[in-house]
Amino acid sequence: MNPYNKDKTYDFGPETNWHNSPLGILKSGKHRRRGDDYYYHLAINNQRLLLRLTLNDPTGLKTGSRPLKQLGILDIIVDGQRLPQFQWCLENRLNPVSFKIIKQDTRIKDNVCESKIDQGEFLIKLDSADITALKKSSSLQFITRLGKHLTILNYDMNGFAKNFKQYETQLNDAHKKTSATSHIKARKIPTPISRKPRNCYAKPPVEFSGSIKQIAYPCNDSAQQRQARNNIRHKVNQLKARKKEEQQRQAAQEKKRLAELAAQRKREEEKIKKQRLQKQRELEFKKMKTRLWIARCKKHWNNGVSPCFCRPYISHAPAGTKDTCKK
């Protein structure tokens, strides 16, 4: 299933603790390479699961700190079983391809799954069944494609349920406090009316509307208008380049497959040809052997008898020839 040769596996076990974060319950795995810290943040709250990749950012609050060439999710596995919500995303891709992967240009119904390469993150919305399964789980695995190889992330889930329970308690307390405050009648203080500049939007072409978000800018600011349009153009060019690269890769694979089929057919044809020549040689040898023996036997057949060594060829003897072989 994997056409790449540089798979990497990172295990983030119980030594990496869960803790409360503005992102939710957070576990931040780290891999150090060439003097930099590469972080793999897993954050779960009551609405979504977030995988964010950052560079030299232990908090996980930065986005876009780690440039990526690819960010594709092939699978999310909880205790050896695919997360049901991820299966739903695979089945509800609006621009499906034969290879089952969710990447930056994959559009999912209702945006339940999103891969955002510019922010270095993957997000999947969770329902109550998914959250319950995560509370009871002992391991969570991501199979990802970063660049031209697979990166497998294994998270130990021990301690998650305890921290998530505290998170839910805090949510309930905050909700109760907000509800109580809303019932207190306070004197209404008129707020000054602020006149915000009207926004205009730089939009991508229609075929890229599902992959590139429109960018807002003040309608009266020509400099920000140029910047927004340049950003849209840059993202469109990036998507076109990635699409072309993918098409070239698939074309090369198809060319290789056809070449292998042609070579296999040629080998089979040569094998059949050799078998046919071998049978022809055997038949000619048998005919030559028969002629030699018949020549030897004729001098006996001319006397009306046929010895034992002529028995295999007695059908060629004159009528009335007596078989003298007693074996």
N, C-alpha and C positions, 0 to 999 in steps of 0.2 A: 504493500500500500504506500510505501514511502520511497519516492524517487531520489531522495537526497541522502548524502553520506556523512553529514556532520551533526547528527542528533545530539542534543544536550539535555540532561536531566538534572533538575535542582530540587532537593528535598528540604522543606522547611518544617522541621519537627517540633516537638514540645518545647525545645529550648527557645524557640521564637514565640513570644507570648502574644495573646490577644489583648487589646486594650481599647478603651472608648476613645472615639475620635469624632470630629465634625462630619466625617464621611460615614460614620456608623461604627460597627465593631470591626477593628482593623488588625490585620496581621501582615507585617512587612518583612518579606524574605529579602536577603541581601546576597549579592555575588560580587566579589571584588576582582577587578581586572584592569591591569595597566594603570594602577594608581587611582582608579575611579570606583565608586560604589554604584552598582546597578541594582535598583530596588524593584521588587515585584509585589506591589501592594494589593492585598485582597480585602475589600471593605464590603460589609453586608449590613443593610438596615431593613426596616420593615416593608420596603417597597422594591428594592433592587439589589443585585449583586454586581460589584464593580471590580474589575482587574485593571490597575493602573501601573504603567511602567515609567519610572523616573530615573534621573541620573543625579547622584549626590543629593538626594532629597529624602531624608528618613521620615518626614512627616506624611508624605503622600499627597500634600495639598497643592503641589505645583502640577500644572499640565503643560505638555509640550516641551518638557526639559530634556527628553531623550528622542532625538530624531530616529525614525524608523523607515526602512524601505518597504516592509510588509508588516501587516498585523492581521493575521487570519486565525480563526478559532475552528479547529477540526472537531473537538469534542470537549464536553465537561462531564466528568464522571464522579459520582458520589457513591462511595463504597462499592465500586465495581460496576455500577449501573449508570447509564446515561441519565443526566438530569432531564426530567420530562419537559420542562419549559424549553430547554435547548432543542430537544427533538421537535417540539412544536415550531420553533423558529426555522429549522431545516425544512419542514414540510410547508411552510408559509412564506417562502422566498418569492418575491415578486419578479425577480430577474434570475431564475435558477440556472445553474450550469450543472453539467454531469457530475463534477467533483463536489462532494458534500463538504462545503466550508463556508464560514461566514467571515467576510473580509470587508475592507473599507467601502467598496462599491456595491456591497450586497444590501438590497432593500428588503426589509421584513415588514409584514403587515402590522400596522399600528406601532411600528418602531419598538417592538418588544425586545429585539436584540439590535445592538448598534456597535459597530467597530469604528472607532474614531482615530485614524492614524495621526492626524495633526495634533491631537491631545494625548496620544499614547495610551489609550484606554479602550476597554471593551465593557459594555454594560448590558445586563439582561434583567428585565423586570420579573419579579417573583410574585407568586401567589401564596396563599396560606399553606397549601400542601407542600410547596417547595421549601418554605421556611421551616416547617415541621420536620421535613426530611433532613435538612441541614443541621437542625438541633440534635437529631438522633445519630448523626453520622460520625465516623471516626477518621475519614479521609476524603479529600476533595482534590481532583486532578484536572488540570488544564492541559490539553494537547494543542500547541500553538505553532503557527508558522511565522517566524521572524526572519526576514531576509530569505536566503535560499536553503534553510534547514529547519528542522523541527526542534522546538524547545518544549520540554515536558516539565510542568510545575506541579509538585506534590505538596499539598498542605495538610498538616496534621490538624484535625478538628477538635481534639480534646481541649476542653476549657471554653469552647465557643458558646455552648448552651448556657453556661453560668454567666458569662459576660453579656449575652444577649438578653437574659432575664433581667439583669440590672438596667440594661438599655430600655427595655419595655417599661419597667417601673418608672424610670425617669420621664418617658414619654407620657405615661398616664398622669403623673404628678403635674407635668407642664400643661396638659390638657385641662385638668381640673382647675388649675390656677387661672388659666385663660378664661374658662367658663365662668368662674366666680367674679373675675374682674369685669367681664362684659355686663354683669347685672348691676354693677354699681353706677348709679346715676351721677354723672359728673357734668359740671357746667361746660357747655359747648363754647369753645374758643374759636372764633372765626380765623381761619387760616388764610394767609395771603395767597392770592391767585398768582401762580407762577406761569409765565408765558414761555413754554419750552419751544425751541425751534422745531418746525415740522421736519420729519424724517422722510428721506427718499431711500430707495433700495437698489443696490446693484444685484442683478439676478443672473444666475448661470443659464446657459441654453437649456431648452426643455429636456433634452435627452440626459442631462446631468442634474436635473432638479432633485432627484432622489438621493444623490450623493453629495451635492455641494449646497450648503445653506446660503440664502441671500444675506447680504451685508448692508446694514443700515448706515446712513450718513446724513448729516444736516443738509437739507436741500440747498441752502444758500452758501455752502462751503465747497468750492470747486476743487480745492486741494484734496479734501477727504473723498470727494467723488472720484477723482483720478486714482487715489490709493485703493479705494474699494473695488473699482473696476479692474485695476491691475492684480489685486489679490484673487478675484474671481478668475481672471484670465490665467494666472499662474496655476491655480488648482485644476482648471480644465486641462491645461497642457500636461500636468502631472498625471491625471487620470487617463488621458489619451496615450501617453507614453507607456503607462503600466498595462493598458489594454493591448497595445501593439506588442509589447514584450511577451505578454501571455499568449497572444495569437501566434507569435513566432515560435515560442516554446512548444505549443501544441502542434504546429505544423512540422517542426523538427522531429517530434515524437512520432507523428503519423508517417513521415518519410522513412524513419528508421524501421517502423513496424512493417511497412510495405517492402522495404529492402530485405528484411529478415524472411518474409513470406516468399519472396521471389527466390532467395537463396535456398530455402527449404524445398520449394518445388523443383528447382534445378537438381538438388541432391537426389530427390526421389526419382526423377526422370533418368538420371545417370545410373541409379541402382537397378531400375527396371531394364535399362538397356544392357547392363552387364549380365543380368539374369537371362535375358533372351539370347545373348551371344553364347553363354555357357551351355544352355539347352541345345542350341544349334550345333555346337562343337561335340557334345555328347552324342547327338543323333548321327552326325557324320561319322564319328568314331565307331558307333555301333554298326552302321551300314558297311564300313570298311572291314570290320571284324567278320561280319557275316559273309562278305564276298570271299575273304581269305579261307574261311572254314569250308564254305561250299566248294571252293576249288580243290581243297584237300580231300573232301568227301566224295567227289565225283568218280575218282578212280575205283572206289569201293562200290559206289552205286551202279557203276557200269557193269559190275560183276553180279548185280542183283542183291547185294547185302549192304547193311548199314551198321557200322560199329557204334560203341557207346558214345564216343566223342562227337558223333554226327547226329545224335538224337535231337539236340535243340534245333537242327536245321533240316530234319527229315521231311518237312513239308515241301522242301524244294527238290526232293528226290523224284526220279521217274516213277510212274505207276508200277506197282508190283514189286517194289524194292522191299526186302524183308529186313525188319529191325532185329539184329542178332544180339542186341544188348540184353543181358539177363538180370541186370540190377533192378 
